[in-house]
Amino acid sequence: MTSNAATARNRTGSTWTQKGALLFGVVFLIVGIAGFIPGLTMDMGSMSMAGHGSMALLLGLFQVSVLHNIVHLLFGIVGLIAARSASGARLYLIVGGIVYAVLFVYGLFTAGMADPANFVPLNSADNVLHAFLAVAMIVLGFVLPRIGARTR
């Protein structure tokens, strides 16, 4: 049976790339749900649908809104769906990383600003996290298929 780097399977029948996408999908779902839970999200009363006016802070650090939480939930669902195939998982990691890189650049100009352009909303902590996610997802999208190929 032949196999390439993107489809190399480990003992569980899924690729490392699929496991990576699944992990990110689950984490995004947890974060999306946590954004609606009082106690995990501070100042819930100030949470708005979108925009810089939402002062709700997930874990007291990351600025969130209803839209922001819904985006995390949707990103998580897409991760779970993408994890069903090696190629889908790789695409999710790379494209998702690019989306977070764009969001990071967007945040450089809008984070913490009381400006209508800051509709997500974002603060400096979000921006640092988005930079980390961008790098991690893109790197894993390229590295995990190679790890899988080496372990077969």
C-alpha positions, 0 to 999 in steps of 0.5 A, a space after each residue: 500500500 502506498 502512502 504520501 506525506 499528507 495521508 500517512 496514517 498512524 496507529 489510530 487510523 488518522 494522520 498527525 495533520 488530522 489530529 492537529 486540525 481536530 485539536 484546534 477545532 476542539 479548542 476553538 469550540 471550547 473558547 467559543 462556548 467559554 466566551 458565553 459563560 459568566 465567570 470565565 468571561 468577565 463583565 458579561 453585562 457589557 458584551 455587545 453583538 459586535 464592535 469596540 464597545 464590548 468590554 467583556 473579557 474572556 479569562 479577564 484578558 481577551 476582549 470578546 463579543 457575541 460575534 467574536 464568540 460565534 466566529 470561534 464556534 464556527 472556526 471550531 466546527 470547520 476544524 472538526 469537519 476538516 479533520 475528517 480528511 488529511 487534505 482538509 485538515 492541512 488546508 484548514 491549518 494553513 488557511 486558518 493560519 493565514 486568516 489569523 495572520 490577516 486578523 493580527 495585521 488588522 488588529 495592529 491598526 484597530 486593537 484597543 481603538 474606539 473606532 467603528 473599524 474595530 468591529 470584532 473587537 480586539 485588544 492587545 492580548 487578542 493580537 498577541 494570541 492571533 499572531 501565535 495562532 497564525 504561526 502555529 497553524 501555518 507551521 503545523 500545516 506544513 510540518 505535521 504531514 512530514 512527521 506523518 511520512 517519517 513515522 510510517 
